[in-house]
Amino acid sequence: MLGYALTEIRSRASDGQHRRARDLADAFHKLPNEMWDHFSISFFRDAFLKPYYREWPTEHPFDYLSMLDEVERLQ
């Protein structure tokens, strides 16, 4: 999921969509550290992904919420 986010960030920045790239980076920036500490899928979804989707409701090349749902099903 993080790899997809980094790919999208790079693409959006290259297309001049700097604010949207920044917002996506902000949504994912704590994920690497949180995964090894006290990661909570519901907290990540509610605190980071849902606000990103509220701000940017359309044109998503990757469905991060569905990916997170799949991770949750694996637990």
C-alpha positions in Angstrom: 0.0 0.0 0.0 2.8 2.4 0.8 4.5 1.6 -2.5 1.3 2.6 -4.3 1.1 5.8 -2.3 4.6 6.7 -3.1 4.0 6.0 -6.8 0.9 8.2 -6.7 2.8 11.0 -4.9 5.5 11.0 -7.5 3.0 11.1 -10.3 1.0 13.9 -8.8 4.0 16.0 -8.1 5.3 15.5 -11.6 1.9 16.6 -12.9 2.0 19.8 -10.8 -0.6 18.6 -8.3 1.7 19.5 -5.4 -1.0 20.1 -2.8 -2.7 16.8 -3.5 0.7 15.0 -3.4 1.5 16.7 -0.1 -1.8 15.7 1.3 -1.3 12.1 0.3 2.2 12.1 1.7 0.7 13.5 5.0 -1.8 10.6 5.1 1.0 8.0 4.8 3.9 9.6 6.5 3.5 7.9 9.9 2.7 4.5 8.5 6.3 3.1 8.5 6.9 4.0 12.1 3.5 3.1 13.3 3.7 -0.4 11.8 6.5 -1.3 14.2 5.1 0.3 17.3 1.4 0.4 18.0 -0.3 0.2 14.7 -4.1 0.4 14.6 -5.9 -0.1 11.3 -8.9 1.7 12.5 -6.9 4.7 13.7 -4.9 4.9 10.4 -8.2 4.7 8.5 -10.0 7.3 10.6 -7.2 9.7 11.3 -5.3 9.7 8.0 -7.1 8.0 5.1 -10.6 9.2 5.6 -9.6 12.9 5.9 -7.6 12.5 2.6 -10.6 11.0 0.8 -12.9 13.8 2.2 -10.5 16.4 0.8 -9.9 14.5 -2.5 -13.1 12.5 -3.2 -12.4 11.7 -6.9 -9.8 10.4 -9.2 -8.0 7.8 -7.2 -5.7 5.4 -9.2 -5.4 3.2 -6.1 -8.1 2.4 -3.6 -6.3 2.6 -0.3 -9.4 2.1 1.8 -10.1 -1.2 0.1 -6.4 -2.2 0.5 -6.7 -1.5 4.2 -9.9 -3.5 4.4 -8.1 -6.4 2.9 -5.2 -6.1 5.4 -7.8 -6.1 8.2 -9.5 -9.2 6.8 -6.1 -11.0 7.0 -5.8 -10.5 10.7 
